[in-house]
Structures are given as structure tokens and as C-alpha cells.
Amino acid sequence: MTNRPSDARKNTTSPQSGGADDGRPGPMEVLRQARVQFAELTGMTAESVSSFEQTEDGWVLEIEVLELARIPDTMSLLASYQVDLDPQGGLTGYRRIRRYERGRADAHRPGGR
């Protein structure tokens, strides 16, 4: 059997793996890494990622966390954190952008935010 150029393996990834052809992690891998890094730094586990955006400088996520458990659960305090990542998915900074009770909806804000 001969090796033809078309037989060579390419560095491609499937949507399931989340990687990019240029060696940078894809969106799913970035999300996984961000959740782990954020938990290690803050001691808080992400309940969800409510927004996710690739920027010129890397990635920006908004992560929702439980800050204070209360009974009943609808009175628990949650917080949204903006998490900034470099292009490889390394956490470069975070900040709390709001704090709210679990059972309380946000007032409508222009632009959907």
C-alpha cells in the first residue's frame, strides 16, 4: 500500500470535541476549562453559563453561581460573574456583575441584557 497525500491525517476536529483547526480550543472545551478554573479560584461551582462570546482578546462568559443557600430555595442568593479568558481558554479575570434571589426575575432591560 502506498501513502498518498490524501491518506495523511489532518488536524481536524468534530463538533463533539470542540477543538479548532489552528490548535486553539473550541467553544465546548473553553466552557469546560472556564468552569473548572472559576471553581478552583473562587470555591463556587457554576450552576450555568448564561452567555458566551468570542472576542478579539479571547472569550467572555457570564457564569451563574449559588452564593448563599437559603430555605426555601427560592430565597437563595445567586450571582452572575463575568469571566474573561485568553484565546487558549486560560482565565484572565472575573468580576461579579449582579446578585439576585433565585425566585426573582430581572426587570426588562433594553437589548435583552
Secondary structure, 3 states (H helix, E strand, C coil): CCCCHHHCCCCCCCCCCCCCCCCCCCHHHHHHHHHHHHHHHHCCCEEEEEEEEEECCEEEEEEEEEEECCCCHHHCEEEEEEEEECCCCCEEEEEEEEEEECCCCCCCCHHHC
